[in-house]
Every structure is written in C-alpha cells, then in structure tokens.
Amino acid sequence: MSTMPRRTSGADRQEGNIVHSRIKVGIAIAAVVLASAVTASPANASVSSGYLDGSGAVTNDWGDEGLLSTTSYNHSNLAGWWQQILYSDGYLEAGSQDCWFGPKTEAATKAWQRDHGLVADGIVGPNTWGKADDKLYWNSSRGYIQYRGDKYTRGPIYRDSQGRYYAYYEGAAYYVSYTVANVPTCS
C-alpha cells in the first residue's frame, strides 16, 4: 500500500517557511548565547584552568590571568613564579622565593608596579601580568621561554600543548599552578 504525498496549498508552504525561519533564528540566538557563556571573561580564563597559561606570541600570554595577592592564591607555584619575576628584576633577594605571597612579596610587587607605570596596589592582576609578559622571550634555537629581567634571566620555562606553563626543578616538571605549591623551594 503506497501513500501519496499530500498536496500542500500555498498557505501551508508559507506557514512552513515561517516556522522553518523561526527555527533558524532560534538556533542562531542559542548559538550566540552559548558562545558568550563559553567565552568567559579573560581574567577568569586562566584561573578556571588552574594554571598560568597562554597561546600564540609569548609576549601576549599573561594579560588575561587572574588575581594573585596576599588573599588570592597566596600559597602556590604561581606565587613562586611571580617571586622569580620579582627576583629577576631586582625586587627580591636570592633565596626569598618560598611560594608565599606575603608582606615582602606585596611590597616588592608595589615597587615593581610603580616602576613599570602601573597602579601600585600590590595585586598582580591582568595589567601587571600583561606588563610582565612583555619581558618573555621565545628562545627558538633551544625550544623554551625565558623571562628577561632587568638583572637576571629566568628559565627555561615551557608551555605544554594546552598552553599551561611549567618548569623543571631538580629533574622534575612542575606546573605553574594557582592552587598547588609543590616545587621543592616552596615552604
């Protein structure tokens, strides 16, 4: 038993086109809403990943990082890496990298910010991270990244395939994490 296709009138076709158009508009709106939800604000992007991260040119990697301060991620590998930056630029003494963002690190951060034309609030946020990443250098002949401070060069530091930064210490790799302080120099 075969069924014949139903004949449609012009009004039926027009109504079908309207419904089809509305579905397309609904899908487009849903796509825009979903895209805006997926692309979180840049300042939270790296915090939610849990690591200092980036992609593309290294001198544009850290401007979307979250906050680091005496109250935010103050005991972490990230705090230790920031202390390495402060040491490299002459704001902290050798051996003071303990992965704790305390009063000494806060004071050194304020001095660093002031000397780099930033608001000296002692909080390492997107502007401070963005200024610091200007001193990153991709050493293409050796395949790693370096921080070229005013006094010392730090590194090598690497980026994995997901953009997360890590470094080796005594033969072991340690990610620059917001929530973990597991580098042997961390107290």
N, C-alpha and C positions, 0 to 999 in steps of 0.2 A: 504494500500500500504506500504509494508515494504521496507526499504532501506538496502542494503547490505553494510557492512563496506568496505571501499576502501582498496584495496591491496596496500601495500607500497613496494617500492623497497628498497634494501639495502642502496642505496644512500639517499633516503628520510629519512630512520631511522637514518642514520649517521648525516644528516643535522639537524634533530630534536634533537638529542643528543647534538650537538654542541650548538644549540640555548638554550636548557634546561641548559647546563653547564654555558653558558654566563649569563643567568638569575640568577643562583645560585651565581655566582661570583659578579654580580651587587648587589644582596641583601646583601651579606656579606660585600661588600665595604660600602654600605649605612648604615649598622648596625654599622660598625666601626666609620664612620663619625658622625652618630647620637650619639653614646656613648661618643665620645670625646667632642661633643658640650654640652651634658647633664652634664658631669662631669667637671664643671667649675673649675678654679684654686682654690685650697683650701683657699687662702687668701680672696677670694671673696665670698665663700660659706656662711658664717655667715652674712656678710653684706647684701647679697641679701635676706636672710631670715628675716632680720631686728632685729635679737636678738642674744645675746650671746647664743651659743648652743653647743651641743656635744652629743656623744653617746658612749656606751661602758665604759671603765675604765675612771673614772673622772680625773685621773692624766694625761690623754692624750686628754682632751676635747678642749683646747683653742688654740692649736698651729696653727689652721687654721683660726683664727679670722682676721678681717680686721684691719685697722689702726685707732687709737684713738690718737688725738693730739690737739693742740691749733687751728688747722684748719680743723680737721676731726671729726665730731660727738662730738664737744666740749661742747655741752649742751644736755645732755642725761642721762637716767638712767644708761647707760653703763659707762659714766664718773663718776657718783656717785658710782658705784660698784668698779671701779678702785681706787677711793679715799678711799673706805672701805679697800681695799687691802693695800694701802699705809699706812693708819692708823694702821692696824693690824700689820704691820711690823715696825712701829715706825717712819715713814717718814712724816706723817701729824699729826697735833694735833686734839684732840677731837673737834667735832663741826665744822670742816672745810669741811665736805662733803656737798657741795652745788650743785653738778652735773654740775659744770662748770670746764672744763679743761683749766685753765688759767695759769698765770705765776707761782703761788705757786705749783700747781699740776705738771707742767712741770719740775720745779726744783726738786721736790720730786721724780719724775719719773727718772730723770737723776741720782740722788743719788742711787735710788733703782737698776737701771740698772748697774751702776758701781759696786755696792756692790755684785751684782749677776753675775759678769763676762761678762756682755753684753756691746755692744757699747752704750755709754751714749748719745743718741741723743734726748731724751725726747719724742720720739714717741713710743706709745705702739703698736707694731706690732706682727707678729707671734712668733718671738723669745722671746719677753717679755711676751706675753700671755702664751707661752709654758713653760717658766720658772715659771710663777706664778701658773700654774695648777699643778705643782709638789707638791704644798702645799695643794691641795684639799684632802679631806678625806671623804669617804663614811661611814657615821655612820649607819650601817646596823640595829642596835638594835632600832634606832629611825626613820629610813627611810628618812634621809635627808643628805645633803652635807654640809661640813664645810670647811672654809679656815683657816688653822692653821698657823697664822702669827708668827713672832718672838716675838711679845709682847702680842697679843690678838688673840683669835679665833673668827671668824665671821661666822655667820649663825644662824639659819639654812637657807639654800638656797636649792631650789628644781629644778628638771628637769621634764618638762611635757612629755607626750607621744611622742611629736615631737622633744624632745631634748632641748627645749627652757628653759633657766634659769629664775626663778622668786623667789621672797621672799615676805614675809608678813611684813607689817608695819602697826601698829595700826589696826590689824584685816583684812586688805585688801591686796590682792595679786597684786604685781607689777612686770611686766616682765622687764628683763634687756635688754632694747631696745636701738638700735643705734640712733633712731630718736625721741623718746619721753622722756621728763623729767617731769614725773608726780608724783614721790614719794614726799610726803609732805615736806621732807627736801630740795628738790630742790628749788632754788630761781629763 
